[in-house]
Amino acid sequence: PLATILLEHARKADEVYARFLDAFSSALDPHSAYLSPDNLEDFKIHMGLSLEGIGAVLSSRDGYTVVEEIVPGGSAAKEGTLKPKDKVIAVAQDEKGEMVDVIDMDLRDVVRMIRGKKGSVVRLSLLRQGATTERYTSLYSPSLPLVLPFSR
């Protein structure tokens, strides 16, 4: 609770700082923009057309991280346990890592935990729609080609 409040406060301060720097750079040159570390990471993924992760599109809904779509060819599609509408409630890095509760956590932070390094293993605790018990799965994080609509 206190750590979460402090983290949220720091995140908001970083967002204000990033908006200020973006406005400042745009005022000096309308063709310039400041990229925050998070936006820079997204930019590199899109420019490199490659991303490391389990192959799932996630969203945030009512405090839960929800699987929206499984990316064909990804680790999640090959393993088969993860399904659309599953709720991710905890994440652990490596086979022996401690499960971290991700309910009410910022989606970007959950994605960063799940993405991991290329070849790493991530364990997920899931709630399936209509089920009353948790499911667990272990997935590895390969490098996936990123296929964007305009690159087909």
Accessible surface in RSA format (square Angstrom, percent):
REM  Atomic radii and reference values for relative SASA: ProtOr
REM  Chains: A
REM  Algorithm: Lee & Richards
REM  Probe-radius: 1.40
REM  Slices: 20
REM RES _ NUM      All-atoms   Total-Side   Main-Chain    Non-polar    All polar
REM                ABS   REL    ABS   REL    ABS   REL    ABS   REL    ABS   REL
RES PRO A   1   140.60 102.5 125.67 114.6  14.93  54.3 133.67 110.4   6.93  43.1
RES LEU A   2   126.32  70.4 120.80  86.4   5.53  13.9 121.84  85.6   4.49  12.1
RES ALA A   3    76.75  70.6  66.21 102.2  10.54  24.0  70.54  99.3   6.21  16.4
RES THR A   4    81.55  58.0  78.43  79.5   3.12   7.4  54.24  72.8  27.31  41.3
RES ILE A   5   112.74  64.2 109.04  81.2   3.71   8.9 111.80  80.5   0.95   2.6
RES LEU A   6   106.34  59.2 102.09  73.0   4.25  10.7 102.41  71.9   3.93  10.6
RES LEU A   7    95.75  53.3  91.47  65.4   4.28  10.8  95.10  66.8   0.65   1.8
RES GLU A   8    69.91  40.1  69.56  52.6   0.36   0.9  32.15  62.2  37.76  30.8
RES HIS A   9   127.56  69.7 124.04  86.2   3.52   9.0  79.53  82.0  48.03  55.9
RES ALA A  10    49.76  45.8  44.91  69.3   4.84  11.0  49.48  69.7   0.28   0.7
RES ARG A  11    48.04  20.2  43.92  22.4   4.12   9.8  27.30  37.3  20.74  12.6
RES LYS A  12   117.35  57.2 116.53  71.5   0.82   2.0  64.43  58.0  52.92  56.4
RES ALA A  13    53.29  49.0  40.82  63.0  12.47  28.4  48.38  68.1   4.92  13.0
RES ASP A  14    95.78  67.1  91.92  91.5   3.86   9.1  25.14  59.2  70.65  70.5
RES GLU A  15    84.86  48.7  80.69  61.0   4.18   9.9  34.79  67.3  50.07  40.9
RES VAL A  16   102.72  67.6 100.84  91.3   1.88   4.5 101.73  88.4   0.99   2.7
RES TYR A  17   131.47  61.4 127.96  72.8   3.51   9.1  92.44  69.5  39.03  48.1
RES ALA A  18    18.54  17.0  17.11  26.4   1.43   3.3  17.60  24.8   0.94   2.5
RES ARG A  19   179.91  75.5 172.44  87.9   7.46  17.8  64.50  88.1 115.41  69.9
RES PHE A  20   120.67  60.4 113.72  70.4   6.94  18.1 119.91  72.7   0.75   2.2
RES LEU A  21    41.75  23.3  40.32  28.8   1.43   3.6  40.32  28.3   1.43   3.8
RES ASP A  22    53.30  37.3  53.30  53.1   0.00   0.0   8.16  19.2  45.14  45.0
RES ALA A  23    63.99  58.8  51.41  79.3  12.58  28.6  59.15  83.3   4.84  12.8
RES PHE A  24   107.37  53.7 101.88  63.1   5.49  14.3 106.87  64.8   0.50   1.4
RES SER A  25    24.56  20.8  22.64  30.2   1.93   4.4  24.14  51.4   0.42   0.6
RES SER A  26    45.77  38.7  38.27  51.1   7.49  17.3  25.82  55.0  19.94  27.9
RES ALA A  27    86.53  79.6  45.92  70.9  40.61  92.4  57.96  81.6  28.57  75.7
RES LEU A  28   129.84  72.3  97.49  69.7  32.36  81.3  99.94  70.2  29.91  80.5
RES ASP A  29    57.14  40.0  56.16  55.9   0.98   2.3  21.05  49.6  36.08  36.0
RES PRO A  30   111.25  81.1  83.70  76.3  27.55 100.2  85.70  70.8  25.55 158.8
RES HIS A  31   169.89  92.8 131.54  91.4  38.35  98.1  94.32  97.2  75.57  87.9
RES SER A  32    43.43  36.7  34.42  45.9   9.00  20.7  20.71  44.1  22.72  31.8
RES ALA A  33    71.54  65.8  42.86  66.1  28.68  65.2  42.86  60.4  28.68  76.0
RES TYR A  34    73.52  34.3  59.78  34.0  13.74  35.8  45.81  34.4  27.71  34.2
RES LEU A  35    75.97  42.3  61.27  43.8  14.70  37.0  61.27  43.0  14.70  39.6
RES SER A  36    17.31  14.6  16.90  22.6   0.41   1.0  11.50  24.5   5.82   8.1
RES PRO A  37   104.62  76.2  94.38  86.0  10.24  37.2  98.87  81.6   5.76  35.8
RES ASP A  38    48.54  34.0  48.14  47.9   0.40   1.0   6.55  15.4  41.99  41.9
RES ASN A  39    72.41  49.9  69.20  66.9   3.21   7.7   7.73  18.6  64.68  62.5
RES LEU A  40    68.78  38.3  68.78  49.2   0.00   0.0  68.78  48.3   0.00   0.0
RES GLU A  41    57.68  33.1  53.65  40.6   4.03   9.6  30.99  59.9  26.69  21.8
RES ASP A  42    44.58  31.2  43.99  43.8   0.60   1.4  17.79  41.9  26.79  26.7
RES PHE A  43   102.38  51.2  96.63  59.9   5.75  15.0 101.92  61.8   0.47   1.3
RES LYS A  44   132.50  64.6 122.25  75.0  10.26  24.4  75.25  67.7  57.25  61.0
RES ILE A  45    27.51  15.7  25.28  18.8   2.24   5.4  27.47  19.8   0.04   0.1
RES HIS A  46    91.85  50.2  86.42  60.1   5.43  13.9  59.44  61.3  32.40  37.7
RES MET A  47   132.00  68.4 107.00  70.8  25.00  59.5  84.67  72.0  47.32  62.7
RES GLY A  48    53.14  65.5   0.00   N/A  53.14  65.5  33.47  91.9  19.67  44.0
RES LEU A  49    72.84  40.6  67.25  48.1   5.59  14.0  67.25  47.2   5.59  15.0
RES SER A  50    46.97  39.7  38.70  51.6   8.27  19.1  28.98  61.7  17.99  25.2
RES LEU A  51    44.31  24.7  40.64  29.1   3.67   9.2  44.31  31.1   0.00   0.0
RES GLU A  52    61.14  35.1  58.18  44.0   2.96   7.1  11.98  23.2  49.16  40.1
RES GLY A  53     6.81   8.4   0.00   N/A   6.81   8.4   6.81  18.7   0.00   0.0
RES ILE A  54     5.62   3.2   4.12   3.1   1.50   3.6   4.12   3.0   1.50   4.1
RES GLY A  55     5.59   6.9   0.00   N/A   5.59   6.9   2.94   8.1   2.65   5.9
RES ALA A  56    23.22  21.4   0.13   0.2  23.09  52.5   0.13   0.2  23.09  61.2
RES VAL A  57    67.81  44.6  63.83  57.8   3.97   9.6  67.81  58.9   0.00   0.0
RES LEU A  58    27.75  15.5   7.93   5.7  19.82  49.8   7.93   5.6  19.82  53.3
RES SER A  59    29.97  25.3  28.94  38.6   1.03   2.4  29.48  62.8   0.49   0.7
RES SER A  60    65.50  55.3  36.72  49.0  28.77  66.3  17.54  37.4  47.95  67.2
RES ARG A  61   116.87  49.1 111.29  56.7   5.58  13.3  54.75  74.8  62.12  37.6
RES ASP A  62   135.84  95.2  96.69  96.2  39.16  92.6  39.02  91.8  96.83  96.6
RES GLY A  63    22.53  27.8   0.00   N/A  22.53  27.8  12.29  33.7  10.24  22.9
RES TYR A  64    56.81  26.5  56.09  31.9   0.72   1.9  19.74  14.8  37.07  45.7
RES THR A  65     2.20   1.6   2.07   2.1   0.14   0.3   0.00   0.0   2.20   3.3
RES VAL A  66     3.17   2.1   3.17   2.9   0.00   0.0   3.17   2.8   0.00   0.0
RES VAL A  67     0.53   0.4   0.06   0.1   0.47   1.1   0.06   0.1   0.47   1.3
RES GLU A  68    72.54  41.6  52.58  39.8  19.96  47.5  22.43  43.4  50.11  40.9
RES GLU A  69    95.10  54.6  93.71  70.9   1.39   3.3  26.95  52.1  68.15  55.6
RES ILE A  70    34.83  19.8  21.88  16.3  12.94  31.2  21.88  15.8  12.94  35.1
RES VAL A  71    47.52  31.3  47.40  42.9   0.12   0.3  47.52  41.3   0.00   0.0
RES PRO A  72   115.83  84.4  94.55  86.2  21.28  77.4 100.13  82.7  15.70  97.6
RES GLY A  73    46.23  57.0   0.00   N/A  46.23  57.0  32.26  88.5  13.97  31.3
RES GLY A  74     0.00   0.0   0.00   N/A   0.00   0.0   0.00   0.0   0.00   0.0
RES SER A  75     3.25   2.7   2.04   2.7   1.21   2.8   0.24   0.5   3.01   4.2
RES ALA A  76     0.40   0.4   0.00   0.0   0.40   0.9   0.00   0.0   0.40   1.1
RES ALA A  77    44.11  40.6  18.55  28.6  25.56  58.1  24.00  33.8  20.10  53.3
RES LYS A  78   146.47  71.5 108.52  66.6  37.95  90.4  77.03  69.3  69.44  74.0
RES GLU A  79    79.65  45.7  47.98  36.3  31.66  75.4  35.06  67.8  44.59  36.4
RES GLY A  80    32.11  39.6   0.00   N/A  32.11  39.6  24.84  68.2   7.26  16.3
RES THR A  81    34.22  24.3  26.88  27.2   7.34  17.5  17.59  23.6  16.63  25.1
RES LEU A  82     4.11   2.3   0.34   0.2   3.76   9.5   0.34   0.2   3.76  10.1
RES LYS A  83    94.82  46.3  94.82  58.2   0.00   0.0  55.23  49.7  39.60  42.2
RES PRO A  84    69.34  50.5  57.48  52.4  11.86  43.1  57.48  47.5  11.86  73.7
RES LYS A  85   124.05  60.5 120.52  73.9   3.53   8.4  67.22  60.5  56.83  60.5
RES ASP A  86     1.15   0.8   1.13   1.1   0.02   0.1   0.07   0.2   1.08   1.1
RES LYS A  87    75.18  36.7  75.18  46.1   0.00   0.0  30.65  27.6  44.53  47.4
RES VAL A  88     0.77   0.5   0.63   0.6   0.14   0.3   0.63   0.5   0.14   0.4
RES ILE A  89    20.76  11.8  19.04  14.2   1.72   4.2  19.04  13.7   1.72   4.7
RES ALA A  90    12.62  11.6  12.62  19.5   0.00   0.0  12.62  17.8   0.00   0.0
RES VAL A  91     0.11   0.1   0.07   0.1   0.04   0.1   0.07   0.1   0.04   0.1
RES ALA A  92     1.50   1.4   0.00   0.0   1.50   3.4   1.50   2.1   0.00   0.0
RES GLN A  93    62.55  35.0  57.48  42.0   5.08  12.1  49.80 106.0  12.75   9.7
RES ASP A  94    83.90  58.8  83.18  82.8   0.72   1.7  23.16  54.5  60.74  60.6
RES GLU A  95   104.60  60.1  90.17  68.2  14.43  34.3  51.56  99.7  53.03  43.3
RES LYS A  96   198.10  96.6 165.32 101.4  32.78  78.1 114.35 102.9  83.75  89.2
RES GLY A  97    23.97  29.6   0.00   N/A  23.97  29.6  20.37  55.9   3.61   8.1
RES GLU A  98   150.83  86.6 130.45  98.7  20.39  48.5  54.79 106.0  96.04  78.4
RES MET A  99    55.56  28.8  36.75  24.3  18.80  44.8  36.76  31.3  18.79  24.9
RES VAL A 100    64.01  42.1  61.11  55.3   2.90   7.0  64.01  55.6   0.00   0.0
RES ASP A 101    92.97  65.1  77.79  77.4  15.19  35.9  37.42  88.1  55.55  55.4
RES VAL A 102     0.40   0.3   0.00   0.0   0.40   1.0   0.00   0.0   0.40   1.1
RES ILE A 103    68.09  38.7  52.82  39.3  15.28  36.8  52.99  38.2  15.10  41.0
RES ASP A 104   110.61  77.5  84.60  84.2  26.01  61.5  32.10  75.5  78.51  78.3
RES MET A 105    53.99  28.0  39.63  26.2  14.36  34.2  44.83  38.1   9.15  12.1
RES ASP A 106    55.29  38.7  41.07  40.9  14.22  33.6  11.67  27.5  43.62  43.5
RES LEU A 107    50.52  28.1  47.75  34.2   2.76   6.9  47.86  33.6   2.66   7.2
RES ARG A 108    82.16  34.5  75.15  38.3   7.01  16.7  25.90  35.4  56.26  34.1
RES ASP A 109    23.20  16.3  21.42  21.3   1.78   4.2  13.45  31.6   9.76   9.7
RES VAL A 110     0.00   0.0   0.00   0.0   0.00   0.0   0.00   0.0   0.00   0.0
RES VAL A 111    38.04  25.0  37.54  34.0   0.50   1.2  37.84  32.9   0.20   0.5
RES ARG A 112   104.86  44.0  95.40  48.6   9.45  22.5  62.77  85.8  42.09  25.5
RES MET A 113    45.49  23.6  39.52  26.2   5.97  14.2  39.47  33.6   6.02   8.0
RES ILE A 114     6.32   3.6   6.11   4.5   0.22   0.5   6.11   4.4   0.22   0.6
RES ARG A 115    48.78  20.5  47.11  24.0   1.67   4.0  20.22  27.6  28.56  17.3
RES GLY A 116    23.98  29.6   0.00   N/A  23.98  29.6  14.98  41.1   9.01  20.2
RES LYS A 117   162.08  79.1 161.19  98.9   0.89   2.1 104.96  94.5  57.12  60.8
RES LYS A 118   136.33  66.5 113.08  69.4  23.25  55.4  61.72  55.6  74.61  79.5
RES GLY A 119    50.75  62.6   0.00   N/A  50.75  62.6  28.08  77.1  22.67  50.8
RES SER A 120    24.54  20.7  14.99  20.0   9.55  22.0  23.78  50.6   0.76   1.1
RES VAL A 121    39.08  25.7  38.22  34.6   0.86   2.1  38.22  33.2   0.86   2.3
RES VAL A 122     0.51   0.3   0.51   0.5   0.00   0.0   0.51   0.4   0.00   0.0
RES ARG A 123    51.16  21.5  51.16  26.1   0.00   0.0  13.26  18.1  37.90  23.0
RES LEU A 124     0.45   0.2   0.41   0.3   0.03   0.1   0.41   0.3   0.03   0.1
RES SER A 125     1.13   1.0   1.13   1.5   0.00   0.0   1.03   2.2   0.10   0.1
RES LEU A 126     0.01   0.0   0.01   0.0   0.00   0.0   0.01   0.0   0.00   0.0
RES LEU A 127    47.94  26.7  47.27  33.8   0.68   1.7  47.27  33.2   0.68   1.8
RES ARG A 128    50.21  21.1  46.43  23.7   3.79   9.0  33.13  45.3  17.09  10.4
RES GLN A 129   131.30  73.4 104.13  76.1  27.17  64.7  48.26 102.7  83.04  63.0
RES GLY A 130    83.61 103.1   0.00   N/A  83.61 103.1  45.17 123.9  38.45  86.1
RES ALA A 131    43.06  39.6  18.58  28.7  24.48  55.7  26.56  37.4  16.51  43.7
RES THR A 132   134.45  95.6  99.50 100.9  34.95  83.3  80.01 107.5  54.43  82.3
RES THR A 133    95.86  68.2  91.22  92.5   4.65  11.1  70.57  94.8  25.30  38.2
RES GLU A 134    80.34  46.1  60.65  45.9  19.69  46.9  13.81  26.7  66.53  54.3
RES ARG A 135   107.36  45.1 102.63  52.3   4.72  11.2  21.17  28.9  86.19  52.2
RES TYR A 136   141.21  65.9 116.04  66.0  25.17  65.5  86.21  64.8  55.00  67.8
RES THR A 137     8.67   6.2   0.11   0.1   8.56  20.4   8.15  10.9   0.52   0.8
RES SER A 138    50.85  43.0  33.42  44.6  17.43  40.1  20.48  43.6  30.37  42.6
RES LEU A 139     3.92   2.2   0.24   0.2   3.68   9.2   3.92   2.8   0.00   0.0
RES TYR A 140    98.92  46.2  97.15  55.3   1.77   4.6  75.36  56.6  23.56  29.0
RES SER A 141     0.58   0.5   0.58   0.8   0.00   0.0   0.58   1.2   0.00   0.0
RES PRO A 142    24.16  17.6  21.88  19.9   2.28   8.3  24.16  19.9   0.00   0.0
RES SER A 143    42.78  36.1  22.23  29.7  20.54  47.3   9.67  20.6  33.11  46.4
RES LEU A 144    16.39   9.1  15.87  11.4   0.51   1.3  16.36  11.5   0.03   0.1
RES PRO A 145   104.96  76.5  91.51  83.4  13.46  48.9  94.81  78.3  10.15  63.1
RES LEU A 146    36.55  20.4  30.35  21.7   6.21  15.6  31.38  22.0   5.17  13.9
RES VAL A 147    87.54  57.6  66.39  60.1  21.15  51.0  67.11  58.3  20.43  55.4
RES LEU A 148    24.27  13.5  24.27  17.4   0.00   0.0  24.27  17.0   0.00   0.0
RES PRO A 149   111.72  81.4  94.88  86.5  16.85  61.2  96.34  79.5  15.38  95.6
RES PHE A 150   167.79  83.9 131.63  81.5  36.16  94.1 143.12  86.8  24.68  70.6
RES SER A 151    53.04  44.8  16.65  22.2  36.39  83.8  22.94  48.9  30.10  42.2
RES ARG A 152   217.59  91.4 147.87  75.4  69.72 166.0  83.45 114.1 134.14  81.3
END  Absolute sums over single chains surface
CHAIN  1 A     9980.6       8256.0       1724.6       6287.2       3693.4
END  Absolute sums over all chains
TOTAL          9980.6       8256.0       1724.6       6287.2       3693.4
